[in-house]
Each structure stands twice: as structure tokens, then as C-alpha cells.
Amino acid sequence: MYLRESLNNILEKDPAARSKLEVILCYPGFHALFFHKFAHALWLKNIRTPARFISHLGRVFTGIEIHPGATIGRRVFIDHGMGVVIGETAEVGDDVVIYQGVTLGAGAAARQGAMSRDTKRHPTLGQGVIVGSGAEIQGAIVVGDNVRVASGSIVLKDVPPNSVVVGVPGRVIYQDGQKVEKPCPVEEAPDLELQAIKSLKEHLEAVEAKLARLQQKMRDREETGSLSGQNYPTVKQNDGGSDPVDVFLQGSGI
Ligand SMILES: CC(C)(COP(=O)(O)OP(=O)(O)OC[C@H]1O[C@@H](n2cnc3c(N)ncnc32)[C@H](O)[C@@H]1OP(=O)(O)O)[C@@H](O)C(=O)NCCC(=O)NCCS
């Protein structure tokens, strides 16, 4: 039953799989889950070290490391698989697809060492989740049903069901088929460099105005021998278009 379901599952999900014999001979994800099935049964019977050893043999043979304590659902497909690490308290729902290089890790709890033993430290993946190659899902977070995690993402927070999450750190860009529009972080955060340039420019303009007044006073003295103090020329106003600093500021939306 389990064997037939696993073989049919891989044939259904992987266009490269041509026959059951090919899957039995050539699919490390298939082998790794077999090792895990055995190791997990021992783990549940509290036969811990042999369980770890079988898990280790599975890792040597397949390049996929699944801790015997991890709970793996039905019809899970680990494609290619090399470099996949699934931690002790991870839970993987039915029909999940995991590509090579994926880590379901303990996140910050790993730093606590033995203090975090026997606590939930690894993620829970809902049903039908797809985790792209090289993605990291870290910590005791919940990734909802039918979430797609982009290759190379690092997911550190719960993800709602039916979402697409991408990037580092992972952020939801689609939910229930709708694009999730988030303000660009650049617009959210004050741009300190631009503020500094703007403030410098204002300071410079004030200094230029002061200088122009002083020059006028000196000219008045030379021409009349007395200060008029009334007839200063207008300080040259910037037309806002030719000054490179203005051009830069306008280009930045200021
Ligand atoms: C993220 C993923 C699951 C989404 O797939 P999808 O829903 O079919 O949609 P798309 O591929 O069209 O991508 C949807 C959006 O995610 C973006 N995206 C896709 N992959 C991404 C990645 N790795 N990092 C960042 N953004 C990504 C796309 O640019 C697109 O953005 P847009 O709508 O603003 O243009 C998929 O692209 C993916 O990464 N799958 C894993 C594949 C994999 O690891 N294969 C290994 C085979 S060996």
C-alpha cells in the first residue's frame, strides 16, 4: 500500500520519472523516506540511538538528512534531495514537495543548545506545500496549506495558507491568487542621505545669501563711502532645474 502510493505519487509529480523500476532504483527522495519510515518507528518506540543510526545511514546513502523524530505525511516527494535537512521536531504535511538543498531548521533555538531539547523548534508545513530548491524555513513556524516557497528564500515567520513567499527574509507576494502590494521599504524608511544633502543645500544657500549681502555692503562703501544697507541685489535664486543637487533631489522624489 505505502510502496504503491509512493511510487505512483512520484510518477505523477515528476515528469522525468518514466517507470516504477526507475523510481525504485534512481530516486534518493524515495529511498530517504524508506529509511525514515523505519527510523521513525524505532524513535517512537524510544529506541533512539539505532533510530539515529538508521537515519544516518539514509543520509550517507542519499544525501538527505531526516531526523527520526520528524513527522512526515503521506505522498511527500523529495525531488533530487541532495542537501535536504529536516529537523527533529519538523512536521511535514501530506502531498508536500521539497527540492534539493532545503532546510527545515531550528532557527534561533539552535543557539540555545541543550536548553531547547524536547521543545518544538522546527517548522510545521501544511498540506500541499512546495518548497523550492535551497530554501530555508527556520524556527517553530507554521507554513499554511498550499504555500509555495520560492527557491532561495529564507522563511522566518508564519505564512498564511495559499500564498507564494519569496526572498530573504521571506515575504508573501501572492495570497489566494491575489498580488500582495506592500509599500517599498525605501518609501517606508526615511532616507537619511537625502535628508542630509537637503539640509546641507539649505545651509549653503543661507551662506551664499549672507556672502552676497556682505559683498554688496563692500561695494556700497567703495562707491559712496557710506553704507546704504537698503539696496542689496537679490540673491540669485536657483531655478530648481539646472543645479545638479536639485536634479538629484527631484529624481529622488523630494
Ligand atoms: C516561487 C514559485 C513557487 C512560484 O511559482 P509560481 O506561483 O508558478 O509563479 P511564478 O514562477 O510565475 O512566480 C511568481 C512570482 O514569484 C517571483 N519569483 C519566482 N521565483 C522566485 C525566487 N526564487 N525568488 C524571488 N522571486 C521569485 C516571480 O518573479 C513572480 O513575481 P511577479 O509575479 O511579481 O512577476 C516558483 O517560482 C519556485 O521558485 N519554485 C521552485 C522551483 C524549484 O525549486 N525547482 C527545482 C527544480 S530542480
Ligand as a Chemical Component Dictionary entry (heavy atoms), coordinates in Angstrom:
data_LIG
# 
_chem_comp.id                   LIG 
_chem_comp.type                 NON-POLYMER 
_chem_comp.pdbx_formal_charge   0 
_chem_comp.three_letter_code    LIG 
# 
loop_
_chem_comp_atom.comp_id 
_chem_comp_atom.atom_id 
_chem_comp_atom.alt_atom_id 
_chem_comp_atom.type_symbol 
_chem_comp_atom.charge 
_chem_comp_atom.model_Cartn_x 
_chem_comp_atom.model_Cartn_y 
_chem_comp_atom.model_Cartn_z 
_chem_comp_atom.pdbx_ordinal 
LIG C1  C1  C 0 8.097  30.733 -6.157  1  
LIG C2  C2  C 0 7.455  29.678 -7.027  2  
LIG C3  C3  C 0 6.998  28.519 -6.168  3  
LIG C4  C4  C 0 6.273  30.414 -7.637  4  
LIG O1  O1  O 0 5.841  29.783 -8.744  5  
LIG P1  P1  P 0 4.500  30.247 -9.477  6  
LIG O2  O2  O 0 3.455  30.563 -8.483  7  
LIG O3  O3  O 0 4.231  29.248 -10.503 8  
LIG O4  O4  O 0 4.755  31.644 -10.135 9  
LIG P2  P2  P 0 5.980  32.303 -10.907 10 
LIG O5  O5  O 0 7.106  31.371 -11.135 11 
LIG O6  O6  O 0 5.368  32.981 -12.071 12 
LIG O7  O7  O 0 6.458  33.399 -9.852  13 
LIG C5  C5  C 0 5.559  34.236 -9.159  14 
LIG C6  C6  C 0 6.328  35.438 -8.696  15 
LIG O8  O8  O 0 7.392  34.998 -7.843  16 
LIG C7  C7  C 0 8.620  35.535 -8.309  17 
LIG N1  N1  N 0 9.632  34.530 -8.049  18 
LIG C8  C8  C 0 9.676  33.265 -8.548  19 
LIG N2  N2  N 0 10.735 32.622 -8.065  20 
LIG C9  C9  C 0 11.389 33.478 -7.254  21 
LIG C10 C10 C 0 12.551 33.382 -6.471  22 
LIG N3  N3  N 0 13.259 32.256 -6.415  23 
LIG N4  N4  N 0 12.920 34.466 -5.747  24 
LIG C11 C11 C 0 12.212 35.612 -5.793  25 
LIG N5  N5  N 0 11.083 35.764 -6.517  26 
LIG C12 C12 C 0 10.676 34.709 -7.238  27 
LIG C13 C13 C 0 8.418  35.779 -9.781  28 
LIG O9  O9  O 0 9.279  36.789 -10.241 29 
LIG C14 C14 C 0 6.979  36.220 -9.823  30 
LIG O10 O10 O 0 6.881  37.582 -9.452  31 
LIG P3  P3  P 0 5.860  38.565 -10.224 32 
LIG O11 O11 O 0 4.516  37.936 -10.196 33 
LIG O12 O12 O 0 5.961  39.840 -9.454  34 
LIG O13 O13 O 0 6.397  38.646 -11.616 35 
LIG C15 C15 C 0 8.406  29.094 -8.084  36 
LIG O14 O14 O 0 8.826  30.066 -8.988  37 
LIG C16 C16 C 0 9.599  28.403 -7.483  38 
LIG O15 O15 O 0 10.551 29.003 -7.040  39 
LIG N6  N6  N 0 9.510  27.067 -7.483  40 
LIG C17 C17 C 0 10.563 26.254 -7.021  41 
LIG C18 C18 C 0 11.145 25.578 -8.220  42 
LIG C19 C19 C 0 12.358 24.748 -7.880  43 
LIG O16 O16 O 0 12.998 24.896 -6.857  44 
LIG N7  N7  N 0 12.640 23.835 -8.756  45 
LIG C20 C20 C 0 13.737 22.965 -8.628  46 
LIG C21 C21 C 0 13.700 22.038 -9.806  47 
LIG S1  S1  S 0 15.196 21.174 -9.945  48 
# 
loop_
_chem_comp_bond.comp_id 
_chem_comp_bond.atom_id_1 
_chem_comp_bond.atom_id_2 
_chem_comp_bond.value_order 
_chem_comp_bond.pdbx_ordinal 
LIG C1  C2  SING 1  
LIG C2  C3  SING 2  
LIG C2  C4  SING 3  
LIG C2  C15 SING 4  
LIG C4  O1  SING 5  
LIG O1  P1  SING 6  
LIG P1  O2  DOUB 7  
LIG P1  O3  SING 8  
LIG P1  O4  SING 9  
LIG O4  P2  SING 10 
LIG P2  O5  DOUB 11 
LIG P2  O6  SING 12 
LIG P2  O7  SING 13 
LIG O7  C5  SING 14 
LIG C5  C6  SING 15 
LIG C6  O8  SING 16 
LIG C6  C14 SING 17 
LIG O8  C7  SING 18 
LIG C7  N1  SING 19 
LIG C7  C13 SING 20 
LIG N1  C8  SING 21 
LIG N1  C12 SING 22 
LIG C8  N2  DOUB 23 
LIG N2  C9  SING 24 
LIG C9  C10 SING 25 
LIG C9  C12 DOUB 26 
LIG C10 N3  SING 27 
LIG C10 N4  DOUB 28 
LIG N4  C11 SING 29 
LIG C11 N5  DOUB 30 
LIG N5  C12 SING 31 
LIG C13 O9  SING 32 
LIG C13 C14 SING 33 
LIG C14 O10 SING 34 
LIG O10 P3  SING 35 
LIG P3  O11 DOUB 36 
LIG P3  O12 SING 37 
LIG P3  O13 SING 38 
LIG C15 O14 SING 39 
LIG C15 C16 SING 40 
LIG C16 O15 DOUB 41 
LIG C16 N6  SING 42 
LIG N6  C17 SING 43 
LIG C17 C18 SING 44 
LIG C18 C19 SING 45 
LIG C19 O16 DOUB 46 
LIG C19 N7  SING 47 
LIG N7  C20 SING 48 
LIG C20 C21 SING 49 
LIG C21 S1  SING 50 
# 
